[in-house]
Amino acid sequence: MMLAQSDELISEMSSRAKTMDNRILESLERIEWEHGVDILYACESGSRAWGFASPNSDYDVRFIYVHPETRYLSISRQRDVIEEPIVDELDVNGWDLRKALLLMRKSNPTLLEWLHSPVVYRMDELFLHRLRQLALKSLDRRALFHHYSSMARHDWRKLQAAEESPLKRYFYILRTALCALWTSDPELSAMPPVPFGKLVEGTVSCKNVRVAIDELLHLKVISAEKCSIPRVGVIDDFLFNLLAELEQMQVKKAEPLAESCFDQLFLETLRAG
C-alpha cells in the first residue's frame, strides 16, 4: 500500500512539474510578443535551482533579453527590466542585456548564479557559451566572497535572536557561508556550484555535519515553505566556527576586465539578431 501511495505521489509531482514547465514556456513567449524582445536565456533561480525547494516554493524564472538594435540608439533612458506579477507560485522577471553586462562587470552574484543554473528553460547556445566565458574571465573572487559572507553574517544574526528558526534560514546561511568558503580557495573553480549538494560535497568534510545537513534537507523538501524548527546544535556550532574563520580571511581582488570586452559581446549579440 505504501509503495502504491509513493508511486502515486511521484506521478502527481511529475504531472505538476510538466504543467508548470508549459506555463513557463508560454509566459516567455507572451513576454517576447508583448514587449517586442528576444529572450536569449531563461532559467530557474532560487531554491529550485539550489536544490532545496519546499513543495510550495515559488518558481523563480529569470531571463536575459534584448531589444532590436534601434532601441539602444535613443538618448532617452530606457527601462531595463521586465517584471511580471506573481501568479500561483510563478514569479517571472528578467534583465535587459545591457544591464546584465554592466552587472557582470561587477561580478554580480545573482547574475552569475543565473548563468550556471541547472534548470534552463530557454537558451541561445552560442550566446550562453560566450556569456559564461566572459563571466568567468571577468570574475572577481573578492566581490563574491564579500557578498556571500556578509549575507551569511546577516542571516546568522537573525538566527541568534530566537530559540526556533525558519527552516529555510538555515539553508540560506549554509549556502552563502559555504559559497564564501568556496570563493576563498584559489584551488577551486572561481564560481561556486549552484546546486547545494555539490557545494556541500566540495566544502564540508565533517561527517556529523554532513549527516545533519542531509537530515535538514530531507525535512526541507517535504515541509511547507514557512516551516520553523528548534535550533540544531551541530549546525549552529559548525556555522559559528565557519563564520569566525571567514572573518579572518583575505581574498585578493581581481584586475577589472576592459569595458571593450563587454561592448564587443553586446554589439555582436545585437547584430546577430
N, C-alpha and C positions, 0 to 999 in steps of 0.2 A: 504493500500500500504506500509506504513512504517513498519508494523508488518511483512509483507512478506519479505521486504528487510532485516529486522533484522534476521529473521529465515534463510535467505539465507547466511548472513554473518556468523552466528553461525555455520552453516553446513560447510561452506568453511574453517573456522578456525579449526573445528574438524577434517576435512579431512586432512588438512595440518599437524596438530599435529600427527595424526596417521602415515602419511608418514614419518615424521621426526623420530618418535619412531622406525619405521622399519629400517631406515638408521642407527640410533644409535646402535641398536642391531647387525646389520650386521657389523658395524665398529668394535664393541667389539669382535665379533667372528673372524674377519680378523686379528685383532691385536694379539689375542691369537695364531693364526696359524703362523703368520709371525715372531713373537718374541719368540715363544716357552714358553709362560707363561700361568698361570691360573689367570683370573680376579676374585678376591674374592668379590669385591664390586664396584659398579659403580652408580653414582648419578648425579643429576643436581646441579651445583653451580652457584653463582652469582645471577643476577636479577630474573631469572626464578625460582630459589629456594626461594629467598626472597619474591617474590610475587609482584614485581613492574616492570615487563618486558614491554618494548615497543613492538609493533607488529614486528619490525625488529631486536630485540635483538638477539645476538648470543645464541646458545645452548651451554653452558659451561659444557661439560661432563667430570667428573673427576673420576678416578678409582684407586684402590689399587690392585696390582698384586704380584704374587710370581713366582719365577723360580723353576725348580727342585732342590732338596736339594744339589746335587753335584755342582751346580753353585756357592754356597756360600763357598765351600771348597778351592777355589783358593786363592793364596796370592795376586794376581793382583787385582787392583781396578776395580770394575765393574760399568758400567753405571746404575744409579738407577732411571732414569725417561724415560718415553716413551712419545714423543711429536709428534702429528700429525699436518700437515699443516691445517690451517683453510680453509674450502671449503664451500661456500654457507651457511654461518651462523653457521656451525658446527665446534666447537672447542673441540677437544678431547685430553686429556693427562692424564697421571697417574704416580703414585709413587710406587716404589718397597716397599714391606712390611717392610724391614729393615729401609729404610728411613722414612717411616710413623711412625714406633715405636720410632725412635730417636727423631722425631719432636713432637710426642705425649708426650714424657717425659718432653719436654719443654713447654707443653700446647700450641702448635701451633694453633692459632685460625682458620686458613684456614682448617686444617685437622679436627678440632673439628666440624666445620660447615658442612663439607662433611658428617660426621658420623650422623648428625641429619637433613640432607636434607629431605624435604617432598616428593621429587621426586627421586625415586630409580629405576634404570634400571636393575640392576643385584645384587644379594647378596647370599652369603653363610650364612644362618640364624644363625647357631651356631657361626661362626667366628664373624659376626657382633655383636651379643649379647655380646660375650666375649670382643671384642674390645671396645664397648661402655662402658662396666662395668669398664674396665681398664682405659679408658679415664676419666671417672668421678672420679674414685678413686685417680687418679694422678693429677687432675686438680688444677691449681694454679690460684685463683681468681685475684691475683695481676698482674700476667703476662697478663691475658686477659684485665684487667682494663687499664693497661698502653698502651697496643696495641690499643684498641678501642679509648681511649681518645686522644692519640697522632694523630691517623688518623683523628678524628673529628676536632681537632685543625688545622691540616694541611689543610684540605679542607675549613675550616672556613676562614682561612687567604686568600685563593684564592677567596672566595665569597666576601670578603670585598673590593676587588680591582675593582669591576665593578658594574654598575647600573643594568645590566642584568646578569643572570646566566644560565648555562645549567641546565635544569630541573632535570636531574639525580644527579647533585651535591647536591641539597637539600636532596635527599634521601640518598646519601652516608653519609652526615653529620648527618642527623637524625638517621639513622640506627646505625652508630658507636657510637654516643653520647648516645643513648638510651641503647645500649649494655653495654657501660661503666657504666651507671647508674644502670643497672640490676646487673652487677657483683659486684658492691659496696655494695649491700644489702644482708647481710647474711641470711635474712629471705626468700629470693628467691632461687630457684634451682641454682646450680653453673653455668650451661651453659645457656646463653640467648637463647630464641627460635629463630630459623632461620626464620620462616615466619614473615614478617614485621608487619602484622596485630596483631599477638599475642604479639609481642614486644611492640607495641604502647598500646595495651589494658592493659598490665601489668605495664606500666611506666608513662603514660600520663593521668593525672586526669582532666586537664583544658578542659572544653567543647569547648571553642573557638579554642583552639589549635587543638583539635581532628577534628573539622569541617574543619579547614584549611588544615590539613594533608589529610583528605578524599578527599577534592577538588583537591589537588595536585595529589593524587593517581589516581583519575579518569582521570585527564589530562594526566598523565604519560602513562597509559595503552592504550591510543588512539593516542599518539603522536609519531613522529619519534624519534629515539634514540638520535639525536643531537639537539633536540628542546631546545630553550632558552626562558626564561620568565623574566618579570620585577621582581625585588625583592619583596618578600612577607613580609610585616611588622610584622604580627602576628608570623610567623615562625622565622623571624630574632630576634625578642625580646625574644622569647622562647629559641632559641639556645644561644643567648648571655648570658642569665641568667643561663642556664644549664651548659654551658662550664665554667662559673665563679664558679659555685658550684662544678663541678668536679675538678677544680684546687685545691680546699681546702681539698679534700678527701684523706684519707689514707686507703689503703686496705692491710690487713695482708697477708704476704707471707706464702704459704703452705710448709710444710716439703716435700722434694722430695721423691718420692716412690723409693724403692730399684730397681736397674737395673735388678736384678734377676727376677722380676715380668714380665718385658718386654721380657727378654730372654726366659722365660718359654712359653709365648704365641707364640713367634717367632718359637721356636723349635717344639712345638706341632702342629703348623699350617703346617710347612714343612713336618713333618712326616705323617700328616693326608692326604697329597696329594699323 
